[in-house]
Amino acid sequence: MRALGLMSGTSMDGIDAALIDTDGESVEWLGPAATFPFDAAMRRLLVAAMEDARGLNSRDARPGRLAEAERRITDLHAEAVRLLLAQMRLSPSDLDVVGFHGQTVFHRPDAGLTVQIGLGAELARALGTRVVADLRAADVAAGGEGAPLVPVFHQALARRLDLPRPLAVLNVGGVANVTVLGAGADPIACDTGPGNALIDDFVMARTGVPFDEDGALAAAGRVDMDGVAAALDHPFFRTPLPKSLDRNAFRLHVAERLRPERLSTEDGAATLTALTAATVAAVVPLLPQRPETWVVAGGGARNGTLLRMLGEVLSRPVLPADAVGWSGDALEAHAFGFLAVRAVRGLPLTFPTTTRAPVPLTGGVIFDGP
């Protein structure tokens, strides 16, 4: 099946769109991908919407700016699909399915609630093709964490890699998550902690730029190791796997314990980058086996300083996804195309070892186009 996957991650920097040919079990073709950045007004709208989402107690409620953000997110995703397809001289009718993740604005699986804004039915109507959306809800409703969703995709891709096992695939978006792949076993997965979120928010507040390009600010700073140690004193880092978290889960904790406002811009960026690396290392003692190789995807794979710090704290080879033939920027978009096909076929998306689902579960809501 030919699928197009869409991802708007917790970094809130834009929409990734990617084509993939798959039967939901193996990957025949990782197709072209493109990123469509949000402009400053859209980023401001999403920040406001996430603030308005903090008190949600219903999946259907859309207080404050959430309704406006949901409509705008849907329109931008439709535009992203059309633009990518136009580059390939394709149309939506050439697709079997679109995987639409939406924008996560609230994730509290302990409260039985996860909310990704985006109107799946509207997107299906706009494109005239089948759309699978709302991919996390069924897992959370069954008592799972609802995240991470991509391990089964990592497993399918990794079958072609000749790398020492166990192999860890680390995705560093706003939140970081890891999939650990051993021989002949279901993937093991969890969120590890803050990925780019704390770094991006700090750099944006200090410089007006939404991220630390290539980790240049961090490379020029000194790490406050005492601050990193203080921020690591959080029960999440000792909680057994599987586990997941919200983008803003550590914002208050880090503000109180690390106090980045007292640091220079460079030292703050360096310290928060070191914290992200340290939270990844903190998951290793919780795993049944230490990964021998790490492959890093997501925005964090473009941060050379973060990759260097990960190599230091993990003491194992750390490879950017592009080095193994994957698209580091588009890996999650490819994943949601893959997951959409699995949902259409009724195959499991989540497992007890990845989200604490009671049994392997399929998910997603399927919307047929006109």
C-alpha positions in Angstrom: 0.0 0.0 0.0 1.2 3.5 -0.7 0.8 5.7 2.4 1.7 9.3 3.3 2.6 9.9 6.9 2.2 13.2 8.7 3.9 14.3 11.9 3.7 17.5 13.8 5.8 16.9 16.9 6.2 18.3 20.3 9.0 20.6 19.1 6.2 22.5 17.4 8.5 23.6 14.5 6.5 22.3 11.6 4.9 19.4 9.7 6.9 16.5 8.3 5.3 14.6 5.4 6.7 11.4 3.9 5.7 8.8 1.4 6.1 5.1 2.1 5.2 1.8 0.4 4.5 -0.9 3.0 2.2 -3.8 3.9 2.5 -2.7 7.6 4.9 -5.5 8.3 7.8 -4.8 6.0 9.0 -1.6 4.3 9.3 -1.7 0.6 10.2 1.9 0.0 11.0 4.9 2.1 9.8 7.6 -0.2 10.5 11.3 -0.5 9.8 13.6 2.4 9.5 17.3 3.1 9.2 19.6 6.1 6.9 22.5 6.1 7.9 24.9 8.9 5.4 26.8 11.0 5.6 30.5 10.9 6.0 32.6 14.0 2.2 33.2 14.3 1.4 29.5 14.1 4.0 28.7 16.8 2.5 31.4 19.0 -1.0 29.9 18.4 0.3 26.4 19.4 2.0 27.7 22.5 -1.2 29.4 23.6 -3.3 26.3 22.7 -1.0 24.1 24.8 -1.4 26.5 27.8 -5.2 26.4 27.3 -5.0 22.5 27.3 -3.3 22.2 30.7 -6.6 21.9 32.5 -8.3 19.5 30.1 -10.4 16.7 31.5 -12.2 15.7 28.3 -10.8 14.5 25.0 -13.5 16.5 23.2 -13.1 19.9 25.0 -11.5 22.7 23.0 -11.3 25.7 25.4 -9.5 28.9 24.5 -7.4 28.8 21.4 -7.6 25.0 21.0 -10.5 25.1 18.5 -8.7 27.7 16.3 -5.4 25.8 16.5 -7.2 22.5 15.6 -8.7 24.0 12.5 -5.5 25.6 11.4 -3.5 22.5 12.0 -5.9 20.5 9.8 -5.7 23.1 7.0 -1.8 23.1 7.2 -1.7 19.3 7.0 -3.9 19.2 4.0 -1.6 21.8 2.3 1.5 19.8 3.3 0.0 16.7 1.6 -0.8 18.5 -1.6 2.6 20.2 -1.8 4.6 17.0 -1.3 2.4 15.1 -3.8 2.8 17.9 -6.3 6.6 17.6 -6.1 6.1 13.9 -7.1 3.5 14.7 -9.8 1.0 12.7 -7.8 -2.4 13.4 -6.4 -4.3 12.2 -3.3 -6.0 9.6 -5.4 -2.7 7.9 -5.8 -2.6 7.2 -2.1 -4.2 4.3 -0.2 -4.1 6.0 3.1 -2.8 9.1 5.0 -1.5 8.7 8.6 -2.4 11.8 10.5 -0.9 12.1 13.9 -2.1 15.6 14.7 -0.6 17.9 17.4 -0.3 16.6 20.9 -1.5 19.2 23.3 -2.1 17.1 26.4 -0.7 13.7 27.5 -1.6 12.3 30.9 -2.0 8.6 30.5 -2.1 8.3 34.3 -5.3 10.2 34.1 -6.5 8.2 31.1 -6.3 11.2 28.8 -4.3 12.0 25.7 -5.3 14.7 23.2 -4.0 15.2 19.7 -5.8 18.1 17.9 -6.6 17.6 14.2 -9.8 16.9 12.4 -9.4 13.6 10.7 -12.8 13.6 9.0 -12.2 17.1 7.6 -8.7 16.1 6.3 -10.3 13.1 4.6 -12.9 15.3 3.0 -10.4 17.9 1.9 -8.1 15.3 0.3 -10.7 12.9 -0.9 -8.7 10.0 0.4 -8.8 7.6 3.4 -7.2 9.1 6.6 -6.2 7.3 9.8 -6.1 9.6 12.8 -6.3 9.6 16.6 -3.8 6.8 16.9 -3.0 7.0 20.6 -6.5 7.0 22.2 -7.3 3.3 22.1 -4.1 2.4 23.9 -4.7 4.9 26.7 -8.3 3.8 27.0 -7.0 0.3 27.6 -4.7 1.4 30.3 -1.5 1.9 28.2 0.8 4.9 28.0 -0.2 5.8 24.5 3.4 6.4 23.6 5.8 5.7 22.1 3.9 4.4 19.0 6.8 4.0 16.6 8.7 1.0 18.0 7.0 -1.5 15.6 8.2 0.6 12.7 11.7 0.8 14.1 11.6 -3.0 14.3 10.6 -3.4 10.7 13.3 -1.0 9.5 16.1 -2.5 11.7 15.7 -5.9 10.2 17.8 -4.7 7.3 20.6 -3.3 9.4 23.8 -5.2 10.1 24.6 -3.6 13.4 25.5 -5.1 16.8 22.4 -5.9 19.0 20.7 -4.9 21.2 20.1 -1.9 19.0 18.6 1.3 20.3 16.7 3.8 18.1 16.5 7.1 19.9 14.1 9.8 18.6 14.8 13.2 20.0 11.9 15.5 19.3 10.4 17.8 22.0 10.3 14.6 24.1 12.9 11.9 23.5 11.9 8.2 23.2 13.9 5.0 22.7 13.2 1.6 21.1 15.4 -1.2 22.1 15.6 -4.1 19.6 17.0 -7.5 20.6 17.0 -10.7 18.7 13.6 -12.4 18.3 11.7 -10.4 20.9 9.1 -7.7 20.9 10.6 -4.2 21.0 11.1 -2.5 24.4 10.3 1.2 24.5 9.7 4.3 26.6 10.0 8.0 26.7 13.3 8.9 28.2 12.7 12.5 29.2 12.9 16.0 27.7 14.4 16.0 24.3 14.6 19.3 22.6 11.7 21.0 24.4 13.7 22.5 27.3 16.6 23.6 25.1 14.3 25.1 22.5 12.2 27.0 25.0 15.3 28.4 26.7 17.0 29.4 23.4 13.8 31.0 22.2 13.4 33.0 25.4 17.0 34.2 25.2 17.5 34.8 21.5 14.2 34.8 19.7 15.4 31.8 17.6 13.4 28.6 18.1 16.3 26.2 18.5 20.1 25.9 19.0 21.3 25.3 15.4 23.7 22.4 15.4 24.2 22.9 19.1 26.5 25.9 18.5 25.4 27.7 21.6 25.8 24.6 23.7 29.2 23.9 22.2 30.4 27.4 23.4 29.1 26.9 27.0 30.1 25.1 30.2 27.8 22.5 31.7 26.6 23.0 35.2 26.9 19.4 36.4 25.4 20.2 39.8 22.4 21.6 38.0 22.1 18.5 35.8 22.3 16.2 38.9 19.6 18.2 40.7 17.3 18.0 37.7 17.8 14.2 37.5 16.4 13.9 41.0 12.9 13.2 39.7 11.0 9.9 40.2 10.3 9.6 36.4 13.9 8.6 35.8 13.6 5.7 38.3 10.2 4.5 37.1 10.3 1.1 35.4 9.5 0.8 31.7 7.3 1.4 29.8 6.6 5.0 30.6 5.7 8.2 28.8 5.4 11.9 29.5 4.0 15.2 28.4 6.1 17.8 26.6 6.0 20.2 29.6 6.3 17.5 32.3 9.7 18.8 33.5 9.3 22.5 32.9 8.5 23.4 36.5 10.8 20.8 38.0 13.8 22.0 36.0 13.0 25.6 36.7 13.1 24.9 40.4 16.0 22.5 40.6 18.3 23.6 37.8 17.3 27.3 37.6 18.5 27.9 34.1 17.7 31.6 34.3 20.9 32.1 36.4 23.1 30.8 33.6 24.4 32.6 30.5 22.8 31.7 27.2 25.7 29.5 26.2 26.0 27.8 29.6 22.2 27.3 29.8 22.1 25.7 26.4 25.1 23.5 27.3 23.5 22.4 30.6 20.1 21.6 29.2 21.7 19.7 26.3 23.7 17.7 28.8 20.5 17.1 30.8 18.9 15.6 27.7 21.9 13.3 27.2 21.9 12.3 30.9 18.2 11.4 30.9 18.8 9.1 28.0 21.7 7.4 29.9 19.5 7.1 32.9 17.2 4.6 31.1 20.1 2.2 30.4 20.1 0.6 33.9 16.3 0.0 33.6 16.8 -2.1 30.4 17.2 -5.9 30.4 20.4 -5.5 28.3 22.7 -2.6 27.5 22.3 -1.5 23.9 25.5 -1.9 21.8 24.6 0.7 19.2 22.5 3.8 19.2 20.8 5.3 16.1 19.5 8.8 16.6 16.7 10.5 14.7 14.5 13.6 15.0 15.6 17.1 15.4 18.2 16.1 18.0 20.1 14.2 15.3 21.1 17.6 13.8 22.6 18.8 17.0 26.2 17.9 16.9 26.8 18.8 20.5 24.0 16.5 21.7 25.4 13.6 19.6 28.8 14.1 21.1 27.4 14.2 24.7 25.4 11.1 24.0 28.4 9.3 22.9 30.3 10.3 26.0 27.6 9.3 28.5 26.5 6.1 26.7 30.1 4.8 25.9 28.7 3.2 22.8 28.6 4.1 19.1 26.0 6.8 18.4 25.0 7.2 14.7 22.7 9.7 13.1 19.8 8.1 11.3 21.0 9.4 8.0 24.2 7.3 8.4 22.2 4.1 8.2 20.1 5.1 5.3 17.1 6.5 7.1 15.8 10.0 7.1 16.5 11.5 10.5 14.1 14.4 9.9 11.3 12.3 8.3 11.5 9.1 10.3 8.4 9.7 12.4 6.4 10.8 9.3 7.4 7.6 7.6 6.4 5.8 10.8 2.8 7.2 10.8 2.3 6.1 7.2 3.4 2.7 8.3 1.1 2.7 11.3 -1.8 3.9 9.2 -1.4 0.8 7.0 -1.2 -1.4 10.1 -4.4 0.2 11.4 -6.3 -0.4 8.2 -5.2 -4.1 8.3 -6.1 -4.4 12.0 -2.5 -5.1 13.0 -1.2 -4.2 16.5 0.3 -0.7 17.0 1.2 -1.1 20.6 2.4 -3.9 22.9 2.9 -4.6 26.6 6.6 -4.0 26.2 6.2 -0.6 24.5 3.2 1.1 26.2 2.1 -1.2 28.9 -0.9 -2.2 26.8 -2.6 -5.2 28.4 -2.3 -7.1 25.1 -1.1 -6.1 21.6 -3.5 -3.5 20.4 -4.5 -2.0 17.1 -5.7 1.6 17.1 -6.6 4.7 15.1 -9.9 6.0 13.7 -10.4 5.5 10.0 -12.1 8.2 8.0 -13.0 7.4 4.4 -12.8 10.2 1.9 -15.8 11.0 -0.3 
